[in-house]
Structures are given as structure tokens and as C-alpha cells.
């Protein structure tokens, strides 16, 4: 356990951040999963809409510090490539 007041505060802050990060990561994964499901059995318009939501979720994760910007770029590129392959 933490011995000093500052260490106790740091532990509390880390706990808060962990919960927030977990929530945002979960939302990100859900957005990507919904895109993949829509791509598999939905229309092109539905897939385009869910792709847009997934890309927004990825960008949000970068601004919140959940993902590195290069990781986000790679994920976005792969999702767009999947969409274009399926559509075209």
C-alpha cells in the first residue's frame, strides 16, 4: 500500500484513469465490431455509416491517449481497406 499522501492520491488517480480508459477501449472495440458485423451482412450505406462511427471512435481514442496515433492510422487504414474491398 501507499505510504505517503501523494502516493495515496496517485493510486486514486490511477484507479480513475483505469476505469475511464477501460470504458473508452470497450466503446472503441464495440464500434469496430459493429462495423465488421454490418460489413458482413448489411448494405453498403449501413456499412459506410458504421465505418464513419468507428473512425470517429478511433480518433477519440487517440485524443484521450488510449491509442498511439500510428496505431490509430493503421486501424483506420485497415477498416477502410476492408470496406473498399467489400464494396468494390
C-alpha positions as CSV (number, residue, x, y, z in Angstrom):
1,X,0.0,0.0,0.0
2,X,0.9,3.6,-0.4
3,X,2.8,5.2,2.5
4,X,2.6,8.9,1.7
5,X,-0.3,11.2,1.0
6,X,1.0,11.8,-2.5
7,X,1.3,8.1,-3.2
8,X,-2.3,7.6,-2.0
9,X,-3.5,10.3,-4.3
10,X,-1.6,8.9,-7.2
11,X,-3.2,5.5,-6.5
12,X,-6.7,7.1,-6.6
13,X,-5.9,8.9,-9.8
14,X,-4.6,5.8,-11.4
15,X,-7.8,4.0,-10.5
16,X,-10.0,6.7,-12.0
17,X,-7.9,6.7,-15.2
18,X,-8.0,2.9,-15.5
19,X,-11.8,3.0,-15.3
20,X,-12.1,5.8,-17.9
21,X,-9.6,4.0,-20.2
22,X,-11.4,0.7,-19.9
23,X,-14.7,2.3,-20.8
24,X,-13.2,4.1,-23.9
25,X,-11.4,1.0,-25.1
26,X,-14.6,-1.0,-24.8
27,X,-16.5,1.6,-26.8
28,X,-13.8,1.5,-29.4
29,X,-13.9,-2.3,-29.7
30,X,-17.7,-2.2,-29.9
31,X,-17.6,0.3,-32.7
32,X,-15.2,-1.8,-34.7
33,X,-17.1,-5.0,-34.1
34,X,-20.4,-3.3,-35.2
35,X,-18.7,-2.2,-38.4
36,X,-17.4,-5.7,-39.1
37,X,-20.9,-7.2,-38.5
38,X,-22.6,-4.6,-40.7
39,X,-20.0,-5.1,-43.4
40,X,-20.6,-8.9,-43.4
41,X,-24.4,-8.7,-43.7
42,X,-25.6,-5.1,-44.1
43,X,-26.0,-2.8,-47.0
44,X,-23.2,-0.5,-48.3
45,X,-24.9,2.6,-46.8
46,X,-25.1,1.0,-43.4
47,X,-21.5,-0.2,-43.6
48,X,-20.4,3.3,-44.6
49,X,-22.3,4.8,-41.6
50,X,-20.8,2.3,-39.1
51,X,-17.3,2.9,-40.7
52,X,-17.7,6.6,-40.0
53,X,-18.6,5.9,-36.4
54,X,-15.7,3.5,-36.0
55,X,-13.2,6.1,-37.4
56,X,-14.6,8.7,-35.0
57,X,-14.1,6.3,-32.1
58,X,-10.5,5.6,-33.1
59,X,-9.8,9.4,-33.4
60,X,-11.3,9.9,-29.9
61,X,-9.1,7.2,-28.5
62,X,-6.1,9.0,-29.8
63,X,-7.0,12.3,-28.3
64,X,-7.7,10.6,-24.9
65,X,-4.3,8.8,-25.0
66,X,-5.8,5.3,-25.4
67,X,-4.1,4.6,-28.7
68,X,-0.9,5.9,-30.3
69,X,-1.5,7.9,-33.4
70,X,0.3,5.4,-35.7
71,X,-1.7,2.5,-34.3
72,X,-4.9,4.5,-35.0
73,X,-3.8,5.3,-38.5
74,X,-3.1,1.6,-39.1
75,X,-6.5,0.6,-37.8
76,X,-8.3,3.2,-39.8
77,X,-6.5,2.2,-42.9
78,X,-7.3,-1.5,-42.4
79,X,-11.0,-0.7,-41.8
80,X,-11.2,1.5,-44.9
81,X,-9.5,-1.2,-47.0
82,X,-11.9,-3.8,-45.8
83,X,-14.8,-1.5,-46.7
84,X,-13.4,-0.8,-50.2
85,X,-12.7,-4.4,-50.9
86,X,-16.2,-5.5,-49.9
87,X,-17.9,-2.6,-51.7
88,X,-15.9,-2.5,-54.9
